[in-house]
Amino acid sequence: MSEEKPQHDLECDTDSHTQHLCYLMSQSFHLTEEQDYKALIEDPKFRCGRCGKKAGSKKNLCMPAEL
């Protein structure tokens, strides 16, 4: 029996998903660690092809594409 994935993780199958903005936001990171969250999205260089979120590093997105 396979483990059921959380809603935010249905299509991302990377081992680093816990670093992605969609995961972090599902854990309220943007509310509890506001300054750290702002640092991740400051000066965005990449956009997620799945959710549209923007980040400075592609490691924080499921499907990063350069802006």
PyMOL Python script that loads the backbone (N, CA, C, O; Angstrom):
from pymol import cmd

cmd.read_pdbstr("""\
ATOM      1  N   MET A   1       0.842  -1.168   0.000  1.00  0.00           N
ATOM      2  CA  MET A   1       0.000   0.000   0.000  1.00  0.00           C
ATOM      3  C   MET A   1       0.893   1.238   0.000  1.00  0.00           C
ATOM      4  O   MET A   1       1.790   1.353   0.834  1.00  0.00           O
ATOM      5  N   SER A   2       0.654   2.165  -0.929  1.00  0.00           N
ATOM      6  CA  SER A   2       1.500   3.352  -1.015  1.00  0.00           C
ATOM      7  C   SER A   2       1.037   4.417  -0.030  1.00  0.00           C
ATOM      8  O   SER A   2      -0.141   4.516   0.315  1.00  0.00           O
ATOM      9  N   GLU A   3       2.004   5.202   0.405  1.00  0.00           N
ATOM     10  CA  GLU A   3       1.710   6.284   1.342  1.00  0.00           C
ATOM     11  C   GLU A   3       0.997   7.419   0.611  1.00  0.00           C
ATOM     12  O   GLU A   3       1.427   7.828  -0.468  1.00  0.00           O
ATOM     13  N   GLU A   4      -0.074   7.922   1.183  1.00  0.00           N
ATOM     14  CA  GLU A   4      -0.820   9.007   0.558  1.00  0.00           C
ATOM     15  C   GLU A   4      -0.054  10.311   0.735  1.00  0.00           C
ATOM     16  O   GLU A   4       0.384  10.639   1.838  1.00  0.00           O
ATOM     17  N   LYS A   5       0.104  11.057  -0.367  1.00  0.00           N
ATOM     18  CA  LYS A   5       0.827  12.317  -0.335  1.00  0.00           C
ATOM     19  C   LYS A   5      -0.110  13.456   0.044  1.00  0.00           C
ATOM     20  O   LYS A   5      -1.290  13.432  -0.305  1.00  0.00           O
ATOM     21  N   PRO A   6       0.410  14.453   0.755  1.00  0.00           N
ATOM     22  CA  PRO A   6      -0.405  15.633   1.066  1.00  0.00           C
ATOM     23  C   PRO A   6      -0.824  16.352  -0.207  1.00  0.00           C
ATOM     24  O   PRO A   6      -0.158  16.212  -1.233  1.00  0.00           O
ATOM     25  N   GLN A   7      -1.895  17.106  -0.169  1.00  0.00           N
ATOM     26  CA  GLN A   7      -2.441  17.793  -1.334  1.00  0.00           C
ATOM     27  C   GLN A   7      -1.393  18.655  -2.043  1.00  0.00           C
ATOM     28  O   GLN A   7      -1.344  18.676  -3.273  1.00  0.00           O
ATOM     29  N   HIS A   8      -0.552  19.367  -1.279  1.00  0.00           N
ATOM     30  CA  HIS A   8       0.435  20.251  -1.884  1.00  0.00           C
ATOM     31  C   HIS A   8       1.531  19.469  -2.594  1.00  0.00           C
ATOM     32  O   HIS A   8       2.315  20.065  -3.332  1.00  0.00           O
ATOM     33  N   ASP A   9       1.611  18.192  -2.403  1.00  0.00           N
ATOM     34  CA  ASP A   9       2.714  17.355  -2.862  1.00  0.00           C
ATOM     35  C   ASP A   9       2.269  16.307  -3.883  1.00  0.00           C
ATOM     36  O   ASP A   9       3.012  15.363  -4.149  1.00  0.00           O
ATOM     37  N   LEU A  10       1.095  16.450  -4.448  1.00  0.00           N
ATOM     38  CA  LEU A  10       0.557  15.394  -5.297  1.00  0.00           C
ATOM     39  C   LEU A  10       1.370  15.138  -6.556  1.00  0.00           C
ATOM     40  O   LEU A  10       1.446  13.996  -7.010  1.00  0.00           O
ATOM     41  N   GLU A  11       1.973  16.160  -7.127  1.00  0.00           N
ATOM     42  CA  GLU A  11       2.683  15.965  -8.384  1.00  0.00           C
ATOM     43  C   GLU A  11       4.189  16.143  -8.266  1.00  0.00           C
ATOM     44  O   GLU A  11       4.907  15.880  -9.231  1.00  0.00           O
ATOM     45  N   CYS A  12       4.681  16.574  -7.137  1.00  0.00           N
ATOM     46  CA  CYS A  12       6.123  16.761  -6.954  1.00  0.00           C
ATOM     47  C   CYS A  12       6.700  15.487  -6.341  1.00  0.00           C
ATOM     48  O   CYS A  12       6.313  15.076  -5.248  1.00  0.00           O
ATOM     49  N   ASP A  13       7.626  14.878  -7.061  1.00  0.00           N
ATOM     50  CA  ASP A  13       8.175  13.620  -6.553  1.00  0.00           C
ATOM     51  C   ASP A  13       9.661  13.722  -6.207  1.00  0.00           C
ATOM     52  O   ASP A  13      10.356  12.707  -6.142  1.00  0.00           O
ATOM     53  N   THR A  14      10.150  14.950  -5.983  1.00  0.00           N
ATOM     54  CA  THR A  14      11.551  15.098  -5.609  1.00  0.00           C
ATOM     55  C   THR A  14      11.735  14.891  -4.115  1.00  0.00           C
ATOM     56  O   THR A  14      10.810  15.094  -3.327  1.00  0.00           O
ATOM     57  N   ASP A  15      12.927  14.488  -3.739  1.00  0.00           N
ATOM     58  CA  ASP A  15      13.243  14.294  -2.324  1.00  0.00           C
ATOM     59  C   ASP A  15      13.382  15.622  -1.587  1.00  0.00           C
ATOM     60  O   ASP A  15      13.352  15.661  -0.357  1.00  0.00           O
ATOM     61  N   SER A  16      13.533  16.709  -2.341  1.00  0.00           N
ATOM     62  CA  SER A  16      13.737  18.022  -1.725  1.00  0.00           C
ATOM     63  C   SER A  16      12.452  18.840  -1.639  1.00  0.00           C
ATOM     64  O   SER A  16      12.519  20.059  -1.479  1.00  0.00           O
ATOM     65  N   HIS A  17      11.300  18.214  -1.739  1.00  0.00           N
ATOM     66  CA  HIS A  17      10.037  18.947  -1.750  1.00  0.00           C
ATOM     67  C   HIS A  17       9.842  19.788  -0.486  1.00  0.00           C
ATOM     68  O   HIS A  17       9.158  20.810  -0.529  1.00  0.00           O
ATOM     69  N   THR A  18      10.424  19.379   0.615  1.00  0.00           N
ATOM     70  CA  THR A  18      10.252  20.131   1.864  1.00  0.00           C
ATOM     71  C   THR A  18      10.944  21.498   1.818  1.00  0.00           C
ATOM     72  O   THR A  18      10.765  22.305   2.730  1.00  0.00           O
ATOM     73  N   GLN A  19      11.721  21.766   0.783  1.00  0.00           N
ATOM     74  CA  GLN A  19      12.350  23.073   0.594  1.00  0.00           C
ATOM     75  C   GLN A  19      11.553  23.952  -0.365  1.00  0.00           C
ATOM     76  O   GLN A  19      11.888  25.122  -0.549  1.00  0.00           O
ATOM     77  N   HIS A  20      10.520  23.413  -0.969  1.00  0.00           N
ATOM     78  CA  HIS A  20       9.742  24.147  -1.971  1.00  0.00           C
ATOM     79  C   HIS A  20       8.728  25.068  -1.308  1.00  0.00           C
ATOM     80  O   HIS A  20       8.187  24.754  -0.249  1.00  0.00           O
ATOM     81  N   LEU A  21       8.478  26.208  -1.944  1.00  0.00           N
ATOM     82  CA  LEU A  21       7.565  27.201  -1.380  1.00  0.00           C
ATOM     83  C   LEU A  21       6.179  26.637  -1.124  1.00  0.00           C
ATOM     84  O   LEU A  21       5.567  26.974  -0.110  1.00  0.00           O
ATOM     85  N   CYS A  22       5.665  25.797  -1.999  1.00  0.00           N
ATOM     86  CA  CYS A  22       4.322  25.248  -1.782  1.00  0.00           C
ATOM     87  C   CYS A  22       4.269  24.429  -0.490  1.00  0.00           C
ATOM     88  O   CYS A  22       3.293  24.506   0.256  1.00  0.00           O
ATOM     89  N   TYR A  23       5.313  23.650  -0.229  1.00  0.00           N
ATOM     90  CA  TYR A  23       5.361  22.879   1.008  1.00  0.00           C
ATOM     91  C   TYR A  23       5.512  23.806   2.212  1.00  0.00           C
ATOM     92  O   TYR A  23       4.788  23.681   3.199  1.00  0.00           O
ATOM     93  N   LEU A  24       6.460  24.736   2.117  1.00  0.00           N
ATOM     94  CA  LEU A  24       6.711  25.647   3.225  1.00  0.00           C
ATOM     95  C   LEU A  24       5.458  26.439   3.591  1.00  0.00           C
ATOM     96  O   LEU A  24       5.166  26.632   4.771  1.00  0.00           O
ATOM     97  N   MET A  25       4.725  26.895   2.587  1.00  0.00           N
ATOM     98  CA  MET A  25       3.501  27.648   2.852  1.00  0.00           C
ATOM     99  C   MET A  25       2.427  26.748   3.465  1.00  0.00           C
ATOM    100  O   MET A  25       1.640  27.209   4.292  1.00  0.00           O
ATOM    101  N   SER A  26       2.383  25.492   3.081  1.00  0.00           N
ATOM    102  CA  SER A  26       1.402  24.576   3.673  1.00  0.00           C
ATOM    103  C   SER A  26       1.688  24.343   5.159  1.00  0.00           C
ATOM    104  O   SER A  26       0.811  23.927   5.916  1.00  0.00           O
ATOM    105  N   GLN A  27       2.930  24.619   5.560  1.00  0.00           N
ATOM    106  CA  GLN A  27       3.331  24.476   6.959  1.00  0.00           C
ATOM    107  C   GLN A  27       3.310  25.825   7.691  1.00  0.00           C
ATOM    108  O   GLN A  27       3.809  25.933   8.811  1.00  0.00           O
ATOM    109  N   SER A  28       2.731  26.851   7.056  1.00  0.00           N
ATOM    110  CA  SER A  28       2.622  28.211   7.607  1.00  0.00           C
ATOM    111  C   SER A  28       3.972  28.892   7.814  1.00  0.00           C
ATOM    112  O   SER A  28       4.095  29.789   8.649  1.00  0.00           O
ATOM    113  N   PHE A  29       4.976  28.472   7.063  1.00  0.00           N
ATOM    114  CA  PHE A  29       6.311  29.061   7.156  1.00  0.00           C
ATOM    115  C   PHE A  29       6.273  30.562   6.890  1.00  0.00           C
ATOM    116  O   PHE A  29       6.973  31.329   7.551  1.00  0.00           O
ATOM    117  N   HIS A  30       5.464  30.978   5.933  1.00  0.00           N
ATOM    118  CA  HIS A  30       5.373  32.402   5.588  1.00  0.00           C
ATOM    119  C   HIS A  30       4.791  33.231   6.731  1.00  0.00           C
ATOM    120  O   HIS A  30       4.968  34.449   6.756  1.00  0.00           O
ATOM    121  N   LEU A  31       4.112  32.602   7.659  1.00  0.00           N
ATOM    122  CA  LEU A  31       3.548  33.298   8.820  1.00  0.00           C
ATOM    123  C   LEU A  31       4.451  33.199  10.051  1.00  0.00           C
ATOM    124  O   LEU A  31       4.597  34.164  10.800  1.00  0.00           O
ATOM    125  N   THR A  32       5.043  32.045  10.251  1.00  0.00           N
ATOM    126  CA  THR A  32       5.855  31.837  11.452  1.00  0.00           C
ATOM    127  C   THR A  32       7.300  32.298  11.285  1.00  0.00           C
ATOM    128  O   THR A  32       7.955  32.659  12.262  1.00  0.00           O
ATOM    129  N   GLU A  33       7.790  32.286  10.066  1.00  0.00           N
ATOM    130  CA  GLU A  33       9.176  32.685   9.772  1.00  0.00           C
ATOM    131  C   GLU A  33       9.170  33.740   8.664  1.00  0.00           C
ATOM    132  O   GLU A  33       9.790  33.565   7.614  1.00  0.00           O
ATOM    133  N   GLU A  34       8.465  34.824   8.919  1.00  0.00           N
ATOM    134  CA  GLU A  34       8.212  35.824   7.880  1.00  0.00           C
ATOM    135  C   GLU A  34       9.489  36.363   7.229  1.00  0.00           C
ATOM    136  O   GLU A  34       9.537  36.500   6.006  1.00  0.00           O
ATOM    137  N   GLN A  35      10.509  36.669   8.008  1.00  0.00           N
ATOM    138  CA  GLN A  35      11.749  37.218   7.449  1.00  0.00           C
ATOM    139  C   GLN A  35      12.474  36.185   6.577  1.00  0.00           C
ATOM    140  O   GLN A  35      12.993  36.526   5.514  1.00  0.00           O
ATOM    141  N   ASP A  36      12.510  34.940   7.019  1.00  0.00           N
ATOM    142  CA  ASP A  36      13.143  33.880   6.223  1.00  0.00           C
ATOM    143  C   ASP A  36      12.372  33.653   4.921  1.00  0.00           C
ATOM    144  O   ASP A  36      12.971  33.438   3.867  1.00  0.00           O
ATOM    145  N   TYR A  37      11.045  33.703   5.003  1.00  0.00           N
ATOM    146  CA  TYR A  37      10.215  33.547   3.809  1.00  0.00           C
ATOM    147  C   TYR A  37      10.481  34.690   2.820  1.00  0.00           C
ATOM    148  O   TYR A  37      10.632  34.462   1.619  1.00  0.00           O
ATOM    149  N   LYS A  38      10.536  35.905   3.335  1.00  0.00           N
ATOM    150  CA  LYS A  38      10.798  37.061   2.465  1.00  0.00           C
ATOM    151  C   LYS A  38      12.147  36.923   1.767  1.00  0.00           C
ATOM    152  O   LYS A  38      12.288  37.308   0.607  1.00  0.00           O
ATOM    153  N   ALA A  39      13.127  36.382   2.462  1.00  0.00           N
ATOM    154  CA  ALA A  39      14.451  36.181   1.866  1.00  0.00           C
ATOM    155  C   ALA A  39      14.384  35.196   0.699  1.00  0.00           C
ATOM    156  O   ALA A  39      15.126  35.342  -0.272  1.00  0.00           O
ATOM    157  N   LEU A  40      13.507  34.197   0.782  1.00  0.00           N
ATOM    158  CA  LEU A  40      13.377  33.206  -0.297  1.00  0.00           C
ATOM    159  C   LEU A  40      12.728  33.791  -1.548  1.00  0.00           C
ATOM    160  O   LEU A  40      13.046  33.384  -2.666  1.00  0.00           O
ATOM    161  N   ILE A  41      11.824  34.739  -1.360  1.00  0.00           N
ATOM    162  CA  ILE A  41      11.093  35.273  -2.518  1.00  0.00           C
ATOM    163  C   ILE A  41      11.639  36.621  -2.999  1.00  0.00           C
ATOM    164  O   ILE A  41      11.198  37.148  -4.021  1.00  0.00           O
ATOM    165  N   GLU A  42      12.598  37.170  -2.259  1.00  0.00           N
ATOM    166  CA  GLU A  42      13.195  38.453  -2.629  1.00  0.00           C
ATOM    167  C   GLU A  42      14.013  38.287  -3.912  1.00  0.00           C
ATOM    168  O   GLU A  42      14.696  37.280  -4.096  1.00  0.00           O
ATOM    169  N   ASP A  43      13.936  39.281  -4.790  1.00  0.00           N
ATOM    170  CA  ASP A  43      14.677  39.273  -6.051  1.00  0.00           C
ATOM    171  C   ASP A  43      14.469  37.950  -6.813  1.00  0.00           C
ATOM    172  O   ASP A  43      15.428  37.218  -7.058  1.00  0.00           O
ATOM    173  N   PRO A  44      13.230  37.651  -7.179  1.00  0.00           N
ATOM    174  CA  PRO A  44      12.940  36.372  -7.830  1.00  0.00           C
ATOM    175  C   PRO A  44      13.626  36.229  -9.188  1.00  0.00           C
ATOM    176  O   PRO A  44      13.677  37.172  -9.978  1.00  0.00           O
ATOM    177  N   LYS A  45      14.143  35.048  -9.436  1.00  0.00           N
ATOM    178  CA  LYS A  45      14.789  34.720 -10.697  1.00  0.00           C
ATOM    179  C   LYS A  45      14.128  33.529 -11.382  1.00  0.00           C
ATOM    180  O   LYS A  45      14.390  33.246 -12.551  1.00  0.00           O
ATOM    181  N   PHE A  46      13.261  32.830 -10.631  1.00  0.00           N
ATOM    182  CA  PHE A  46      12.596  31.636 -11.136  1.00  0.00           C
ATOM    183  C   PHE A  46      11.114  31.665 -10.795  1.00  0.00           C
ATOM    184  O   PHE A  46      10.698  32.270  -9.807  1.00  0.00           O
ATOM    185  N   ARG A  47      10.327  30.998 -11.633  1.00  0.00           N
ATOM    186  CA  ARG A  47       8.882  30.873 -11.425  1.00  0.00           C
ATOM    187  C   ARG A  47       8.537  29.398 -11.527  1.00  0.00           C
ATOM    188  O   ARG A  47       9.043  28.699 -12.405  1.00  0.00           O
ATOM    189  N   CYS A  48       7.681  28.920 -10.638  1.00  0.00           N
ATOM    190  CA  CYS A  48       7.262  27.519 -10.659  1.00  0.00           C
ATOM    191  C   CYS A  48       6.247  27.300 -11.773  1.00  0.00           C
ATOM    192  O   CYS A  48       5.250  28.017 -11.865  1.00  0.00           O
ATOM    193  N   GLY A  49       6.498  26.330 -12.599  1.00  0.00           N
ATOM    194  CA  GLY A  49       5.585  25.993 -13.684  1.00  0.00           C
ATOM    195  C   GLY A  49       4.325  25.307 -13.196  1.00  0.00           C
ATOM    196  O   GLY A  49       3.370  25.163 -13.960  1.00  0.00           O
ATOM    197  N   ARG A  50       4.298  24.888 -11.968  1.00  0.00           N
ATOM    198  CA  ARG A  50       3.124  24.217 -11.411  1.00  0.00           C
ATOM    199  C   ARG A  50       2.209  25.201 -10.675  1.00  0.00           C
ATOM    200  O   ARG A  50       1.008  25.240 -10.944  1.00  0.00           O
ATOM    201  N   CYS A  51       2.756  25.991  -9.756  1.00  0.00           N
ATOM    202  CA  CYS A  51       1.900  26.850  -8.922  1.00  0.00           C
ATOM    203  C   CYS A  51       2.047  28.338  -9.218  1.00  0.00           C
ATOM    204  O   CYS A  51       1.216  29.137  -8.786  1.00  0.00           O
ATOM    205  N   GLY A  52       3.093  28.720  -9.949  1.00  0.00           N
ATOM    206  CA  GLY A  52       3.284  30.120 -10.302  1.00  0.00           C
ATOM    207  C   GLY A  52       4.043  30.943  -9.274  1.00  0.00           C
ATOM    208  O   GLY A  52       4.288  32.129  -9.496  1.00  0.00           O
ATOM    209  N   LYS A  53       4.421  30.336  -8.155  1.00  0.00           N
ATOM    210  CA  LYS A  53       5.175  31.074  -7.144  1.00  0.00           C
ATOM    211  C   LYS A  53       6.556  31.425  -7.700  1.00  0.00           C
ATOM    212  O   LYS A  53       7.097  30.710  -8.544  1.00  0.00           O
ATOM    213  N   LYS A  54       7.115  32.535  -7.217  1.00  0.00           N
ATOM    214  CA  LYS A  54       8.427  32.995  -7.671  1.00  0.00           C
ATOM    215  C   LYS A  54       9.406  32.953  -6.510  1.00  0.00           C
ATOM    216  O   LYS A  54       9.038  33.208  -5.363  1.00  0.00           O
ATOM    217  N   ALA A  55      10.670  32.626  -6.822  1.00  0.00           N
ATOM    218  CA  ALA A  55      11.709  32.527  -5.802  1.00  0.00           C
ATOM    219  C   ALA A  55      13.048  32.928  -6.394  1.00  0.00           C
ATOM    220  O   ALA A  55      13.232  32.943  -7.611  1.00  0.00           O
ATOM    221  N   GLY A  56      13.977  33.252  -5.509  1.00  0.00           N
ATOM    222  CA  GLY A  56      15.320  33.606  -5.935  1.00  0.00           C
ATOM    223  C   GLY A  56      16.144  32.398  -6.345  1.00  0.00           C
ATOM    224  O   GLY A  56      17.099  32.534  -7.110  1.00  0.00           O
ATOM    225  N   SER A  57      15.791  31.225  -5.851  1.00  0.00           N
ATOM    226  CA  SER A  57      16.533  29.995  -6.147  1.00  0.00           C
ATOM    227  C   SER A  57      15.594  28.926  -6.694  1.00  0.00           C
ATOM    228  O   SER A  57      14.471  28.768  -6.217  1.00  0.00           O
ATOM    229  N   LYS A  58      16.062  28.201  -7.691  1.00  0.00           N
ATOM    230  CA  LYS A  58      15.222  27.147  -8.264  1.00  0.00           C
ATOM    231  C   LYS A  58      15.024  25.976  -7.303  1.00  0.00           C
ATOM    232  O   LYS A  58      14.110  25.172  -7.488  1.00  0.00           O
ATOM    233  N   LYS A  59      15.879  25.872  -6.272  1.00  0.00           N
ATOM    234  CA  LYS A  59      15.729  24.768  -5.309  1.00  0.00           C
ATOM    235  C   LYS A  59      14.467  24.904  -4.463  1.00  0.00           C
ATOM    236  O   LYS A  59      14.072  23.961  -3.779  1.00  0.00           O
ATOM    237  N   ASN A  60      13.828  26.089  -4.509  1.00  0.00           N
ATOM    238  CA  ASN A  60      12.630  26.320  -3.711  1.00  0.00           C
ATOM    239  C   ASN A  60      11.340  26.188  -4.507  1.00  0.00           C
ATOM    240  O   ASN A  60      10.286  26.637  -4.057  1.00  0.00           O
ATOM    241  N   LEU A  61      11.416  25.574  -5.689  1.00  0.00           N
ATOM    242  CA  LEU A  61      10.252  25.409  -6.546  1.00  0.00           C
ATOM    243  C   LEU A  61      10.194  23.996  -7.118  1.00  0.00           C
ATOM    244  O   LEU A  61      11.230  23.368  -7.336  1.00  0.00           O
ATOM    245  N   CYS A  62       9.000  23.504  -7.358  1.00  0.00           N
ATOM    246  CA  CYS A  62       8.828  22.148  -7.904  1.00  0.00           C
ATOM    247  C   CYS A  62       9.271  22.068  -9.370  1.00  0.00           C
ATOM    248  O   CYS A  62       9.995  21.153  -9.760  1.00  0.00           O
ATOM    249  N   MET A  63       8.830  23.026 -10.161  1.00  0.00           N
ATOM    250  CA  MET A  63       9.133  23.043 -11.593  1.00  0.00           C
ATOM    251  C   MET A  63       9.674  24.423 -11.971  1.00  0.00           C
ATOM    252  O   MET A  63       8.958  25.215 -12.584  1.00  0.00           O
ATOM    253  N   PRO A  64      10.932  24.725 -11.615  1.00  0.00           N
ATOM    254  CA  PRO A  64      11.464  26.055 -11.837  1.00  0.00           C
ATOM    255  C   PRO A  64      11.730  26.360 -13.304  1.00  0.00           C
ATOM    256  O   PRO A  64      12.201  25.511 -14.061  1.00  0.00           O
ATOM    257  N   ALA A  65      11.416  27.598 -13.686  1.00  0.00           N
ATOM    258  CA  ALA A  65      11.726  28.109 -15.013  1.00  0.00           C
ATOM    259  C   ALA A  65      12.273  29.516 -14.812  1.00  0.00           C
ATOM    260  O   ALA A  65      11.743  30.279 -14.004  1.00  0.00           O
ATOM    261  N   GLU A  66      13.324  29.860 -15.537  1.00  0.00           N
ATOM    262  CA  GLU A  66      13.897  31.192 -15.398  1.00  0.00           C
ATOM    263  C   GLU A  66      12.901  32.250 -15.832  1.00  0.00           C
ATOM    264  O   GLU A  66      12.138  32.055 -16.778  1.00  0.00           O
ATOM    265  N   LEU A  67      12.918  33.367 -15.132  1.00  0.00           N
ATOM    266  CA  LEU A  67      12.059  34.490 -15.492  1.00  0.00           C
ATOM    267  C   LEU A  67      12.669  35.238 -16.673  1.00  0.00           C
ATOM    268  O   LEU A  67      12.100  36.225 -17.139  1.00  0.00           O
TER     269      LEU A  67
END
""", "prot")
cmd.dss("prot")
cmd.show_as("cartoon", "prot")
cmd.util.cbc("prot")
cmd.orient("prot")
